[in-house]
Amino acid sequence: MNPDYLQHKAQAETHDVSNQPSDLTDYNLYTSDRPLQYWTEKYKGNRADEKLKNYGELCGGPLLKAGFLANENKPEFHTHDRFGHRIDLVKFHPAYHQLMKAAIESDVHSLPWKKPQQGAHVARAAMEYMHFQTEAGTGCPLTMTFASVPALRHSPSLAKEWLPKITASHYDERNIPFYEKQGLTIGMAMTEKQGGSDVRANTTRAYPLAETGNGKEYELVGHKWFCSAPMCDAFLVLAQTEAGLSCFLMPRWRPDGSKNQMYVQRLKNKMGNIANASSEIELRGAFAWMVGEEGKGVRTIIEMVSMTRFDCMVGSSALMRAASAQAIHHTAGRSVFGKNLHQQPLMQNVLADMAIESEAALAISMRVAHALDNLEDEQQNLFSRIATAVGKYWICKRAPHLTYEAMESIGGVAYVEDNILPRLYREAPVNAIWEGSGNVQCLDVLRAIHREPATLEAFINELELTRGDSRELDVHVAGLKDSIQDSAALEYRSRAIVDQMAVALQASVLLQHGDSRITEAFISSRIRTTSSFNLGTLDQSADCSGIINRAHPLLHG
């Protein structure tokens, strides 16, 4: 062969791939996450340590891969079968069912109901925290199935028949009647076109088939603008009766084995949350049972809504963790201008600030989970009511910003669909919208303060636990009290007030139980100095290297 050709061939190889990190995969999402282990143990969820470790292994391995496949292959809606029968069937990629099966078999949807011991809600929150990092869309049916339990307990006859199957560790994807299955999933359909979050504007009507009242049979006529997870076995819906808005359990199949008169009009073409099917439906005499007292539908379903809002907190905290872990891992394996990015002062500032934001979100999520484990304590019960709205508002607002910042830290490769960051970024806004937007959460906080002042007292009592530990926080809390007591334009100022409440709660929980480096940097950047909530603005006192190492996904476990 011509030597000149060989030399030319060698020159055609322009470069070796270097200065690129390895992919963050095949690792245990529990044992590698020091903050998650820390806060789980702090609030007694580590009683389920072995379960958490096993699920962490799944989430960092096969389920992480399944998350990509489930999002690359959208759910498909089939109106009719090949013989012309109306079926209203949503078909999913096998990876979606793999994710659902793993979660349900691990009791992500049911752990506190099956084993109501101290720390059960905390352990379950840790499991969903890991699951949401692999694929957040499947979190929707898991959350609604979990949250349906308190609502269905308002109807003892329905609870006796349905709850054993709802809490079962058995996933059955088949479109068959509920009574033929060992395990069931539950969806929700409340929102209508004309009302949005104002469910009292709903026009769907319920007509009794015979007797009226709790547990009795009705037919529903109307529409729902958002029906989450239309492949579920039954749905909790709101409809008007003579006594007002009431709650109903509507199965996908009627008790006689025929298809229920619930018709899917279309699937929503969403910007994110792709693996999950969201739909518009019509109810043309759909069979349902009343749940709870007639005319008290909002009161009946409010506990379900509260639980789903809590899961929004955990879900957005999980997105923060996934995004910051990707950024920390990527920059650890990347050099710029002759230095590793972890040695660059400005990058250290940004990465440490993301780690602080992520851990503070996790900390108050676990604090609320601890309250859910202790609802028999009136103070914990009252605290959970208001802290859930505050946390849902704040964490879900912060997640999109942090996710974008992580994308920017990684650079151009994070904008490419091969990376998980585009999916996290598209997913990040949904929790701020679902189950009540930011404005709705702020109004709920004001409503709670007005109707049940004891909720505010319980919240302030939590903050008072750290009085004297930080002069800056004491001043902040005093200002918060003044802001709430000033009745002028209270609704207009409610976002500013809830901002103050959220940051105060995070600071208080961190002061009570947190790592000192995280706590000091949080108070310095969020309480002492409030001129900027941009990430990467920590002062020089922050131990950036220590904070980054604490959050590094591959330095632990």
N, C-alpha and C positions, 0 to 999 in steps of 0.2 A: 504494500500500500504506500502511496506517495507520502513522504514525511511532511511535506508542506501542508497536506490535507489534515494530518493528525494535529499539527500545531494550530491550524485554523479551528479545528473542532474543540480543542482545549480552550482556546480563547473565547469560544461562543458561550461557555459556562460563565455567566456574568457575576454570580455571587453565591455564597452559601447563606442559608437562612440562619441568622444569629440575632441576638438581642431581642428575642421573643420569648415570653413566658410559656410554660406548659398550660394545658387546659385545666381548669378547676373542676375536676370530676373524680368519681370513684373515691370519695372520702365520706366519713361519717358526720352528718350534719349536727349530731348531738355532741359527740365527744370532741369535735373540733371547735365547738362554739363555747368558749369560756363564759361569756356573759349569760348565755342561755342556761348553762349548767348552774351558774351562780344564782340567778334569780329563781330558777326552779327549786333549788335547794332552800333558798331563803324563805320561800313560801310553802315549803313542805311537799312540793310535787315530786321530789326525788324518791318517794316511796315506790314510784313506778320506774325507777332507773333502768332496770333491765329492759322493760318495754320500750322506753325512750331510746336506749342504745340500739335496740334491734330496728326500730323504725328509722332512726337516724342513718343506719347503714343502708336501708332501702332507699331513703330519700336522696342520699348522695350518690347512689349507683343506678340501679335499673329504673327507678321512678324519675330521676333527673333526665334520663334519656327518653323515657316515655313522654315527658312533658313537651319536648321538642316535637315529637311525632304527633301528639294530640293537637298541637297548635298549627302544624303544617297541613293538617287534614281537617277541614272544617266539618261540623255536623251537617248532615244532609237531610232535608225535609221531604218526605214522601206522602203525598195526599192520599193515593189509592194504591191498592195492590194490582197485580196484572190481570185480575178478573173484573176490576172496576169497583171493588168494595172500598169505601172510605176507611182509611186506617189511621191517618194523622200520626205517622210514625217518624221519629227522628233517629237517624242512624249515625253511629259514631265509629271512629277508627278504633281498632282493638286496644291501642295505647290508652285511650280514655277509660275503657273498662278496666284495664290493668291498674290504673291509678285509683279508680273507685273501689275496686276489689281489695286492694292493699289497705286502703284507708279504713274501710268498713270492717275488714277482718281484724284490724288493729284497734278498733273501737274509737276512732277519731270522732265518730258521730254520736257516741253514746257513753263514754267512760264514766262521767259523773252520775249518770242515771243508773248504770249497772252496779257501780261500786261507789256509793255516796260516802266516801270517807274523807278525812281531812287531806287536802292537797289534790283531790281528784280533778277539780276544775283547772288547777294550775298545771297538772300533768297533761290534761287534754289540750290546754292552750299551747303547751310546748310541742305537742305532736302536730297540731294544725300549723303552728309557726314553721315547723320544718316542711310540712306538706305544701304550704303556700309558696315556699321557695322553689319547689320543683314544678308546680303547675297550679296557678291560682284559680282557673276556671272551674275545676272540679270542687273547689271549696264552696261554691254556691249551693249545690244540692246537699253536700255534707253539712253545711251550716244550717240549712232550713230543716233538714231531717232532725238534727240535734235540737234546734230551737222549737220544734213543734211540740215537744213533750210537755212543757208547762201549760201550753194552750189546751192540749187535748185532755189534760187532767181536770179541766172544768166540766168535762162530760164523762162521768164514771163508766157508763156503759160502753162508750166508744174507746175509752182508755183501756178497759179490760181486754177488748178484742184487738186493738191496734198496737198498743205500746210494746207488747212482747216482740212483735215482728219489726217494729221501728227500731228498737234497740238491739236487735239480733246482730251477731257478727257474721252476717250472710248477705252477700250481694248477688242479686238476680236481675240481670239486664233484660230479661224477656218481657215482651208486651203481652202479658196474660193477666187474668183477674187477680186481685189482691189476695183472695182467699186460697189461691193455689200456690202462693209463695211462702217461703220461710222468713225472708227478709224484705223490708219495704223501704222506699225512699219517699220523702215528702217535699213538695214544692209550695210556692206561695203565689197568689194572684190577687193583689189588692188595687193596684194603680189603674185608673181609667183616664181616658183622653182629657176629659173636661176638668179633672180635679188635680191630677198629679199627687203631690203629698197631702192634699186636702181630701182625705178619703171620705169625709162626710158629704162631699159632693157626688159620691158614687150614685149611679142610676140603676145598676143591676138590681133586679127584683127577685125575691124568693117567695114561692107559693107553696103552702103546705099541701101534702098529699092526703093527709087525714088530720091527726092531732098536731097541735103546735107545741113548741117548746124545746128544751134542751134534749138532744139525742134523737129528735123526731125527724121524719123524712120530708124533704122539700124538693122542688125543682127550681132551678135558677135560669133566668132569662136576662141576657145583657152581654157586655163585652169587658175585656180586660186589656189594657194598653201594654202592660208588661206582665207576662207570666214566666217566671223564672223556672228553668229546667222542666220543660213540658213532657219529658219522658218519665217523670216521677210517677209513682203509683197512686198518689192522691195529692190534693192541694188544699191549703187553707185559704179561704176567700171571704170577702166581705160583701154582703148584699142587704138591700133594704127590705124590711118587713113592715107590718102595720105599726109595730112598736119602735121602729127605727133601725139603724145599722146593726146587723147581726153577723156573727161568725159562723162559717160552715166548713165541713170537711167534704170535699168533692172528689170521689174516686175516679180513676181513668176508665174503669169498667164498672158497670152497674152490678148490683148483687145478683141479678138473674143471669149474669154472664154475657150480656150484650154490651156493645160499645156505648160508653156514655156520650151524651150529646154535647161534648166539648170539642169544638172545631178550631184547629190551628189555622189562622189566616196566613201567617208567614213567620219566618225567623228574622230577628233583627240583624241587620248587617252592621256589627259594632266595630269600633276602631281597635278595641282590645277585648280581653276576656273571651278570646276566640273559641277555645275548646268547649266553653259552656254555651248551650243553646238558650236564647231568650226569645220569647215569642209574643205575638198578639193572638188572642183567642176570642171566639164567640161562644156563648152559652145559650143553646136553644132548647131549654127544658132539661138542663143537666141535673142529674140526681145528686143530692147532697144531704148530709145530716147536720142539723144545727149543733153548734158547739157552744156551751155556756148559756147564759141568760139571754133571752130575746131582747133586742134593742141595746145590748151592752157589748156589741162586737169589738169596739176599740179596746174596752177594758179586758176582754177575753184574750185578745191577740197581742196586747201590749207587752206581755212577758216574752213572747216570741220575738217581737221587734227589738226588745232590749237585748236579748241574747244574740240576735243577728248583728246588732250595732256593736256589741262587744267583739264579735268575730271580725268586724271591720277594723277595729283597733289592732287586733292581733295580725290580721291579714296585711295591713299597711306596714306594721312593724316588721313583718317578715320580708316584705319587698325592700324595705330599707336595709335589712341585714343582707339579703341576697345581693343587692347592688353594691353596698360598701365592701362586702367580702370579695366580690369580683374586682373592685378597684384596688383594694389592698393587695390581693394576690397578684394582679397584673403588674402593678407598679413595683412590686418586690423583685420581679424578674426582668426589669427594663432599666436601661441606663440612658441618660441624656446629658450632653455636654460633659462627658467624662465621669459622671457620678451616677450611682444607682438612684432611682427616683426617691427611694426611702431616705436618702441622705440629703435631698434637696429641701432646704428650709420651707419654702412656700408650699411644696407638695406635702410635706409633713403636716403643715398647718391645716390643709384641706382634708387630708385623710383622717387626721385625729379628730377634726370637727365632725366629720361624717360618722365616725365611730361613737362619739359622744351623743350625737342626735339619735343614732340607732339604739344605743343602750338605754337612753332615757325613755324612749318610746316603749321598749320592752319592759322596763322597770314598772311603769305605771299600768301597763297591760296586765302584768303579773299581780300587781297590787289589787286591781279590780277582780282578777280571777280569785285571789285570796278572799275578797269580800263575798264573792259568789259561793265560796266554800263555807261561809259563816253567816248565811242569811237569817238564821234563827236569832242572831244578835241584831237587835233593832238598829244600832248605830251602823253596823256593817251594811245592813239592808238599805238604810237611807243613803249612806255614802255611795253605794254601788249605783243607785238611781241617777244621781247627779254626775258622778265621776265618769260614768259610761258616756253620757252626752258630751262632757268636756273632752274626754280622751278621743272619742270618735271624731269630733270636730278637729282637734288639733293634729293628731297623728296623721289622719287622712289628708290634711292640708299640707303637711310637711313632706309626705312621701314623694310626690312628683318632683319637688325641687331637689331632694337628695338623690333621687334616681337619675335625674339629668346631670347633677354634679358628678356622680360616679361615671356616667358616660363620658363626660368631658375629661375626667382624669385619665381614663383609659385611652381616649383619642379616637381616631378615625375608625379603627377596627370595631369599636363599640357601636358604631352606626350601621354596621353590616349585619344582615339578618342571621348569619351563622352564629353570631354572638347572642347570649341571652338578654343583653341589655335592651335591645329594641322591644322585646316582649315585656320586660319589666316596666319600661317607660310607658308603653301603651296601656298597661294594666293599672298603673299607679293612680289615675284619676277616678277609677270606678268606685272605690270605697267611699270617696267623698260625696258621691252622688247617690249611691244605693242606700236605701233605708234612711232617707232624709238628708238633704244637702246641708252645707255648713250653716246657712241661715236657719234652717229648721232646727238644727241642734242648738243654736244659740237661743232661739225662741223657746225650745224645750227647757233649757236651763232657766230662763226667766220664769217660765210657767211653773216649774218645780219650786223655785224660790217663793213665788207668789202664793201658790196653792198649798204648799207644804214647807213652810220655813224651816222645819227640822232637817230637811235635806241639806240646806246651806249650813246649818249649824254643825251637822256631821262632817261636812267638807272642811269647814274652818277648824273643827276639832282635830282633823288629820293634820292640818298645817301647823296647828299649835303644838304638836308633839315635838317640833324642832325649834320652838321659840328659845332664843338665847344662843343657839348654835351658830347662827350666821346673822350678823347685824344687817347685811344687805337684804337677806330674805325677810327679816322682821320688818324692815322698812317697806319692802314690796307688798307684804301681806297687809300692812296697815293701809297702804294706798289702795289695795284691792277692796278692803272693807269700805273705805270712803267712797270708792267708785260705785259700789253696789247700793250704798245707803243714799246716794244722790239720785233722786227719782226723776230728775229732769232728763228728758230724751233718752230714757233707759234703753228702749228697743233700738234706737238709732246707734247707741254706743255699745251694743251687746257684743259685737265681735271683739272690740278692745277689751271688754271685761272678761270674756271667756279666754282670750289670749292670756291675760294675767292669771286667771285661774289655772290654766294648763301648765304654764311655766312654773308657777308656785308649787303645784302638785308634784311635778317632776323633781324640782329642787328638794322638796321635803322628803320624798321617798328616797332620793339619792343620799340625802343627809342622814336619814335613819339607817340605811342599810348598804349604801353603795360603796364602791371602790373609791378611795380618797382622791385618786388622780382624776377620775371621771367627775366626781362631785365638785372638786375645787374648780376645774376647768368649766363645768356647766354653770356654776354660780357666777364665775368671773365673766363669762361671755353672754349669759342669758339674763342675769339678774343685776349684777353690778353695772354692766354696760349693755344698754338696750338700743343703741343707735343703729345697729345693723344685725339683721338675722341672716345675712349671707353667710354661707359656710366658708371656712378658711380665714376667719377674722379673730382667731384666738390670740390672747396676749402672750408675751414671752415667758410667763410663769408656767404655762402648760407643759406637762411632760409628754410631748408629742410621741416620742419613740415608745415610751411605756404604754401609752394609750393605744397606739397602732398595734403593738405586739399583743396586747390583750385581745384585740379584735381579729388578729390574723387567723384565717381559717385553717392554715396548715402548720401552725406552731404548737398545736395542742392535740391531744388524743391520737 
